[in-house]
Structure formats: C-alpha cells, structure tokens
Amino acid sequence: MTLGGLWHGANWTFVFWGFYHGALLCVYRALGVKDDVEGHPVRRLLRIVLTFHLICIGFIFFRSSSFTAALHMATRIVTNVQPTMIAVTMLGLVAFHVVPLLALEVFTKGEERLDRILVGPWPTQAFAYAYLVLMLVVFPATQAHEFIYFQF
C-alpha cells in the first residue's frame, strides 16, 4: 500500500497515506475480524461508520500538501464545528443522492439484483425512472471531461 501511495505522487503525504491504509489492513487481518454481522444491523452499521471515518482520516493526508497542513486541517475538523451554508448545501446534495440508494437497498433486500426494479410494481418503476431523469436534469454535465488516465 505504501507503494500505492508513492504511485499517486512524489510527496511524503502520499507515502504516509499508503502506509496508513496498509496499517489499517494489517490491523484488520491481525484482529481476525469475521463477517458475522448477518442479522445484526446495528453492528453492521457501526462497522460501516467506523471504516468510513478511518478512511476519511487517511484522505486528509492524501489531500494535504504537507503534514503541517494535514494536522491543521484535522484540528479544524475537530474544533471548528460551526456548519456553513456550503456544508448544509452539500449535506442536502448527499441526502438527495443517498436516500434513494438506501431505499433501493431496502427494496432489493441487499440481493445485489437491480433487475427487481424492472419487474417490480409500476409505482416503483415510475419512481425510479422519474428520479433518474430528475438527476439528469438537475445535474447535467456542464462540459465533457477527458478520461483521467489519458493525461499520463
């Protein structure tokens, strides 16, 4: 994982980011965590939330230009908890995208079979298609972007 961090850029913050993720994987393997959360939705949710936050901590270092900037950013995240208008707007956008996906997860019962929407009752199909069209209208692509790996 450390080499993966170095692949992202020649900066010590990238190297640390890769090392951090490798260390998280080692701890996960060393603890022998089992995927026995079936039937325990609270345990599953807690694992998801913990994993998400540990990964986000690593991305602070990935995004920062230096360790000083990363520590400053982490300090601001912990101590400056006043929501701004931008933060509230972003939370609304996340909810706009996540709530229907969570509803889809409940509807499909985690079967990983999205074709249930196509054969489901017509109100379910109508809602799914209307939501997709709404997302295309509200969030159109403003410009075409070149595939990122064509830049190398």
C-alpha positions as CSV (number, residue, x, y, z in Angstrom):
1,M,0.0,0.0,0.0
2,T,2.9,2.3,0.6
3,L,4.0,1.9,-3.0
4,G,0.4,2.7,-4.0
5,G,0.7,5.9,-2.1
6,L,4.0,6.7,-3.9
7,W,2.3,6.0,-7.2
8,H,-0.1,8.8,-6.5
9,G,2.6,11.4,-6.2
10,A,6.1,12.2,-5.0
11,N,5.2,13.7,-1.7
12,W,5.6,12.3,1.8
13,T,1.9,12.8,2.4
14,F,1.0,10.3,-0.3
15,V,3.5,7.8,1.0
16,F,2.0,8.2,4.5
17,W,-1.5,7.8,3.1
18,G,-0.5,4.4,1.5
19,F,1.3,3.3,4.7
20,Y,-1.8,4.3,6.8
21,H,-4.1,2.2,4.6
22,G,-1.7,-0.7,4.7
23,A,-1.5,-0.4,8.5
24,L,-5.3,-0.4,8.7
25,L,-5.4,-3.6,6.6
26,C,-2.8,-5.3,8.8
27,V,-4.8,-4.4,12.0
28,Y,-8.0,-5.8,10.3
29,R,-6.2,-9.0,9.5
30,A,-4.4,-9.3,12.9
31,L,-7.7,-8.9,14.8
32,G,-9.3,-11.6,12.7
33,V,-12.5,-9.7,12.1
34,K,-15.2,-12.0,10.8
35,D,-18.0,-11.0,8.6
36,D,-20.6,-12.3,11.1
37,V,-22.8,-9.2,11.1
38,E,-25.7,-11.0,9.3
39,G,-28.8,-10.4,11.3
40,H,-27.1,-7.7,13.3
41,P,-27.9,-4.4,11.6
42,V,-26.6,-2.2,14.4
43,R,-23.2,-4.0,14.4
44,R,-23.1,-3.7,10.6
45,L,-23.9,0.0,10.7
46,L,-21.2,0.6,13.3
47,R,-18.6,-1.2,11.2
48,I,-19.5,0.8,8.2
49,V,-19.4,4.1,10.1
50,L,-16.0,3.2,11.7
51,T,-14.5,2.2,8.4
52,F,-15.7,5.3,6.7
53,H,-14.2,7.6,9.3
54,L,-10.9,5.7,9.4
55,I,-10.6,6.0,5.6
56,C,-11.6,9.7,5.7
57,I,-8.7,10.3,8.2
58,G,-6.4,8.9,5.7
59,F,-7.7,11.1,2.9
60,I,-6.8,14.2,5.0
61,F,-3.2,13.3,4.4
62,F,-3.8,12.3,0.8
63,R,-5.3,15.8,0.0
64,S,-2.9,17.9,2.0
65,S,0.2,19.4,0.6
66,S,2.2,18.8,3.8
67,F,2.0,17.2,7.2
68,T,1.6,20.6,8.8
69,A,-1.4,21.3,6.6
70,A,-2.9,17.9,7.3
71,L,-2.6,18.4,11.1
72,H,-4.1,21.9,10.7
73,M,-7.0,20.5,8.7
74,A,-7.6,17.7,11.2
75,T,-7.6,20.2,14.1
76,R,-10.0,22.4,12.3
77,I,-12.3,19.5,11.6
78,V,-12.4,18.6,15.3
79,T,-12.6,22.1,16.8
80,N,-14.5,24.2,14.3
81,V,-17.9,22.6,14.2
82,Q,-20.0,25.6,13.0
83,P,-21.9,24.5,9.9
84,T,-21.6,26.8,6.9
85,M,-24.1,27.3,4.2
86,I,-21.8,25.4,1.8
87,A,-21.7,22.5,4.3
88,V,-25.5,22.4,4.7
89,T,-25.9,22.6,0.9
90,M,-23.5,19.7,0.4
91,L,-25.3,17.7,3.1
92,G,-28.6,18.3,1.2
93,L,-27.0,17.1,-2.1
94,V,-25.6,14.0,-0.4
95,A,-29.0,13.2,1.1
96,F,-30.6,13.8,-2.3
97,H,-28.4,11.0,-3.7
98,V,-28.1,8.7,-0.8
99,V,-31.7,8.4,0.4
100,P,-33.0,6.9,-2.8
101,L,-30.0,4.5,-2.9
102,L,-30.8,3.4,0.7
103,A,-34.4,2.9,-0.3
104,L,-33.2,0.8,-3.2
105,E,-31.1,-1.3,-0.8
106,V,-34.2,-1.9,1.3
107,F,-36.3,-2.7,-1.7
108,T,-33.9,-5.2,-3.1
109,K,-33.1,-6.5,0.4
110,G,-29.4,-6.4,-0.4
111,E,-29.7,-9.0,-3.1
112,E,-27.5,-7.1,-5.5
113,R,-30.2,-7.6,-8.1
114,L,-31.2,-4.3,-9.6
115,D,-33.4,-6.0,-12.1
116,R,-36.1,-6.2,-9.4
117,I,-36.9,-2.6,-10.3
118,L,-37.7,-3.6,-13.9
119,V,-40.1,-6.3,-12.8
120,G,-41.4,-4.6,-9.7
121,P,-44.8,-2.9,-9.4
122,W,-45.4,0.1,-11.7
123,P,-45.2,2.7,-8.9
124,T,-41.7,1.5,-8.0
125,Q,-40.6,1.6,-11.7
126,A,-42.1,5.1,-12.2
127,F,-40.4,6.5,-9.1
128,A,-37.0,5.0,-10.1
129,Y,-37.2,6.3,-13.7
130,A,-38.5,9.7,-12.6
131,Y,-35.7,10.1,-10.1
132,L,-33.1,9.2,-12.7
133,V,-34.5,11.7,-15.1
134,L,-34.6,14.3,-12.4
135,M,-30.9,13.7,-11.6
136,L,-30.0,14.1,-15.2
137,V,-32.0,17.4,-15.5
138,V,-30.8,18.9,-12.2
139,F,-27.2,17.8,-12.5
140,P,-26.3,17.9,-16.2
141,A,-22.7,17.6,-17.3
142,T,-21.5,21.2,-17.9
143,Q,-18.5,20.1,-20.0
144,A,-17.0,16.9,-21.3
145,H,-14.0,15.7,-19.4
146,E,-11.2,13.6,-20.8
147,F,-10.6,10.3,-19.1
148,I,-8.1,10.9,-16.4
149,Y,-5.6,8.2,-17.4
150,F,-5.3,9.7,-20.9
151,Q,-3.3,12.5,-19.2
152,F,-0.3,10.3,-18.4
